[in-house]
Amino acid sequence: MEASRSKRYIYFLVFLMGLVALMDQYLSLIRTTVIPYALDEFGVTAVEFSTWESIYLIPTFFIFLLNWLADYLGRKKGILVLILMMGLPSIGIVFFATSFHMFMIFYAMIIYATISNMWTIPITEEAPPETRGRLLAITYFIGLIPLYGIAGMFIPQIWGWRWLYGVVFIMMLITLFLWLFMDETTRWRNVEHRDPMGGKLLSLNLLTRRDFFYIVYASIIWGVWLLDYIFGGWAAYYLINIRGYTDTDWSMIYTVGGLSAIFATIVSGWAMDKLGRRRAIILSSILIFILLMIFGLGPIGLQPIVYIVVWFFLSFMYTWIIIYIPEVFPTHIRGACLGWVSTIARFAYVGGPLLAAFLLGLFPEMGGFWAVLGVLNLAVPILTLLLKPYETKGKSLEEIELER
């Protein structure tokens, strides 16, 4: 059944999910600014932090539990849980993170919520096929408003670095008010009436061989992007502590990088609707490889510019993730499959910090650190060219389910 919502409601839904995405992306990206403050206050080294991070993020392997709720309880209730899981631990960091390990507990809870990408599902199910890519890109566009860069310029100096997280509690209250006006998606209601939702073993019994194929493929792509994100968390440390840039320089670079990421969402949404999903992911990952090699091994003066361009293409790549992964799975198991993809991709959240810790010790100047990350990105175009996944451009969700 095709989505039949009014344009007015679709625009409201894009705005609401955009605010959820804004909480998600802010919490993900403020990490980079927070790390130097946390290292200094808690008296831990970069290697120690990265090692402990890999331990505290082990629960992210169970992210499928959160996403499965969107299939079992519905999209609206699932989004409510997601909003609360981002907002409440954020205010917890302000008032209760009095030690390194208390901070890491709240930090891990936040990261757990931000990796679900559940906010993509309502737009995927309600948007018309011909504009699905662009509407999801606009949702992500809202999520990338660079509040993290602006907040990093003045919040630590005025209220302390913990309030870099605390502002998310205010965002949560605003988003919860708007959530009251959200309807359950038409497709979920239709499937729920036709079929019992959830199934046994968190929907594993409902998966076909084709579903498993796309779970594995998408997990690898998302896992590579997560490695980019985890390693990218050391960009401030690299530019400030090793390359000699100031905190103000970093805040400016980070803000401009965020603006480039916003621009990338519009470009990538258009590209995926016009050129196709496969060409977009191949192009972006190859360019990320080239740029990371330059970032680590090129002249010092180029690094701020290269960082900004890398962020552009990482945003381009992530837009593919939020568009392609939800649309390639059937409605009745969409949330569960998105959860299983995210769960398998968690190898990056445990292995990534350990690999980062190893490379930080091996390459103290960090040139090889970024070069290794660049090489890892080559797995994306190689895998896509070999497996030739189904092209979803311009297809309805029903067509995708039948033809993929």
N, C-alpha and C positions, 0 to 999 in steps of 0.2 A: 504493500500500500504506500502511495506517495505521500509525503508530508503535505498538509493542507493548511498550515498556519497563515495568518495574515502577515503582511510585510511589517506592520507595526509591532506585532508580537515577536517576529524574528529579530528585529532590530533591538527590542528590549532584551531578548535572550542573549544576543551577542554582547550587549553592554554588561549584563549581569555576569555572564561567564567570563567576560573580559576582566571584571573586577576580581573574580576568583583567581583568574590567571595572573592578575597583577599581584595579589598576595603571594601566590606560588612563585612567580619569577623574582619578586623582590626578596623573598626569603632565600631563594637559591643563590641570587647574585650578591646579596649583602655579605655573604660568607667571605668573599674575597677581601672586603674592607675590614671585616671583624677579625680575621686571623692575626694580623700584627698586634692588635690591641689585646687579644686573648693570650697570645704568647707572652707578651710583656707582663700582663697582670698576674697570670697564673704561674709564671716562671718555668715554662716548658719550652723545649727546643722545637724546631721545625720537624725534625725526624720523630721526636716523641709524640707530637700532636698527630702527625700522619699515621703513626702506628696505632695509637689509641682510637683514632677515627675509624680505622678499619675494623676494630673490635666492636665499637658502639654501633656501627652501621650494619652489623650482622642481621638484626631484625628486619632490615629492608628486604630480605629474601622472602618475607611473608606479606609483601604488599598485595598479593593476589587476594588476601582476605578483605582488604578495604575495597578493591575494585569489584569483587564478587557481590558486595552489598548493593551495588548499582543494578545488578541483575535481579537480586533476590528481593530487595525492598523497593526498588524503583530509582529512577534517576534523581528525582527531587530529594528524597531522603538521603541518598548517597552523597549528594552535593552538600547537604546540611552537615553530615558527619565530617566531610572534607574541610569545610570552613572552620568548624570548631577545632579540628585537629591542628590547624595552622595558627589560629588566634590564641588559644589558651596557653600552649607552651611558650609562646612568644612573650606574653606578660609574665609567665613564670620565670623567664630568664632575668627580667628586670628585678624581681623581688626575692627570688629564692636561689639564684645561681651564685652562691657564696663561695664555692670551691670549683676547681677544674672539673671534677667528676660530676657535680650537680649541673654545671653548664653543659657538659657532654650529654647528659641524659635528656635535657630539654632540647638540645641541638639535634639529637638523634630522632626524637619525636617529630620535630619539624621537618627534617629531611624525609622521614618516612611518608609524611603527608604530601610533600611536594613532588614526589616521584610517581604519583598515581596517574596524573594527567586525566583524571575523571571528568574535568570540566570540558573536555573535547567532545564527549559523547552526546550531550543534548543538542549541540550545534550540528554534529554529524547526522543525527536522526531527524532534525527538523528542517535543515537547509535544502533548497532545490539542488538537483545534481549539477546543473550547469554553473552554479555559483558556490558550491560547497567549499571548494578550495579557497576562494577569496574570502568568504565569510569566516572560515576558521582562521585565515591569515589576519583578518581584522581583529578577531578575538585575541589572538596572540599579540597583535599590534598594541592593543590596550594594555596587555600584560607587561609589555616592555617599556612602558613609560618610565624613564630613568629616575625614579624616585630614590633608588639606592645611591646613585651618584650625587644627587642633590643632598640627600640625608647625610651622606658621608662627609660633606663639607662643613656642616655646622652642628649636628646633633651630638657627636662625641665631645665637642668643646663646651657645649652648653649644658647638656643633661647627662653626659657620660655615654660610653659606647653601647651599654646594654639597651638603651632606648632606641638603638637602631632596630632592635627586635620589637620593643614595646609599641611602636607606632602601628604595628600590624594588628594589635588588639582593637584600636580605633577603626581601622579598615574593616575588621571583622564585624563590628557592630553595624556599620553602614550596609555591608553586604547582606547581613542577616535580615535587615528590614526589607530590602529589595527581594530577597529570596521568598518572602511571604507571598509575592505575586507571581511566582513561577508556577507553571502547570507541569504536570507529568507529561512526558513525550507521548505523542500519539502512537508511535511504533511500539514502545514498551507496553502501553496499555493493551494494544491489539495482541501482542505476543503473550502477554500475561493472561489474557482471557482465553487464549487458544491452548496454551501449554503451561504446565506448572513451572514456575521460574526456579532457577538454581540447580535443581537436580542433585544427584549424589556426588560426593567427593568434590564439591566446589565446581561442578559442571564438567569435570573430566570425562564423565561417561557420555557427554553430549558431543565431544570433539570428534571430527573426522580426520582422516589422514591429511586432507588438504589444510585443515585448520592447524594441525601440528607443523606442517611445512611452513606456513606463514608465521606461526609463533616463533619458530627457530630463526627464520630469516630476519624478521623484525627485531628479535631480541639481540642479534649480533649487531645490527645497525645502531640500535639504541644504546647498546653497550659501548660501542666505539665512541658515540657522542658523549656518553657519561664519562669516559676516560678523558675526553677533551675538557669537560666541565671540571672534573676533579683536579687534573693537572693545571687547568686555567686558574684555579684558586690560588696558585702560587705566583701569579703574574705580579701582584703588588709587591710581594716579597722580592721577586726577581728584579723588578725595575727600581725599587727603593733601596733595598739592602745591598744589592750586587751592582746595579748599574748607576746608582747614585742620584736617582730622581727624588724630588721632595714629595711629602704627603700631598701638598697642593697640586703638584704636577700630576700625581697619580689620580687625584679626584677629577681633574680636568680630562685626563686621558680616558678614565673610566666613564665619565659622562658622555663624551663624544662617541666612545665605543658603543654605549647604550643607544645613542641616537642612530648610529649606523645600523644597529640591530633592528631598530624600529623600521627603518627604511627597507631593510632586507625582507621583512615580513610581507610588505606590499609587493615587492618585486617577485618574491618566491611564490606567493599566492597566485599572481598573474601567470608566472612561468609554468606552474603546475597545471593550471586550467588550460593554458594554450599549448605548451610544449609536451606536457606529460610528466608523470611522477618519476619514471625511470631516468629520463634525461636529467632531470633536476638534481636527483641525489648523486648521480655519477659526476656531474659538473662540480657541485659544491664540495664533495669530498676530495677530489683531485686538487682543487685550488687550496683547500685547507692544508693538504700535505705540503704543497709548495711554500705556502706562507709560513708554516711552522718551522720549516727548515731555515727560512730567512730570519725568523724571529730569534732562533737560537744561535745561528752561526753567522748571520749578517752583521753589518756595521752597527755600532751602538746608536747612531743618530736615526736609523731607520726604524728602530723597534717600536716607538709609540705609534707610528703610522701603520706599521705591519699589524700591531695588536688590534687596532681599530678595524682594519680590513678582515683580519681573522674572525673577529666577532661578527662582522657582517655575514660571512659565509657559514659560521656556526649557527647563526639565527636562521639562515636560509635552510640549512640542514635540519634544524629542529622543527621548522615549519612542515617539512616533509613528514617528520615523525608524527606530529599532531594531526595531520591530514590523512596520511596513508594508513596508518595502523588501525584507527577505529573503523574506517570505511571498508577495509578488506575482510572483516569478520561479520558473520550473521548477527542479526539483531538480538536473538534470544540468548546469545552467549558473548555479546560484544564486550560487556564489562569484564566478564571472567577472562576472556582472551587477552584483553588489554592488561589485566592484572597478571596473567601468566607471562606475557611478554616482559612486563616490567620486572617481574620476579626473576626470570632467567637473566635479564640484563643486569641484575644486581651483582653479577660477578665483577663488574667494574667498580662497584662501591666497596667491595671487600678487597679485591685484588688490586684495584687502582691505587688506594693509599699505600699499600705495601710496596707496589712497584714504584710509586713516587718516592717513598722513603729510601728504597734501594738506589734509585737514580740520583736522588739528592746527595747521598753519600758518595756515589761513583763520580758524579759531575758537579762539584761544589760551585762552579761558575755557571752551571745550568745550561750550557750550550747543547750538550748531548741529551739532556733532559727533554728539551723541546724537539730535537731531531728524532728521537725514538718515538715520541708521540705522533709526529708527522708520518712516520713510516706505518704506524698502526692504522692510520686513516685510509691507507691504500686497500685495506680489506674490504671497504665498502664498494668501490667500483668493481673490484675483481669479483666479489660475490654476486653483485647485481648482473653483471655481464654473463656470468656462468649460469645462474639460476633462471634468469629472465622472468621475474615475477609478473603477475597480471597487471596490465595497465588499466587503472580505474578512471582515467580522465573522462569527464562527461557522462559517466555511467550512474544509473540509479543504484541504490543499495540492493534492490531486488535483482537487478541485472548482474551486479558484482557477485552476489551470492550464488547465482546459477551458473555463471560463466567462468569464474576464476579457476 
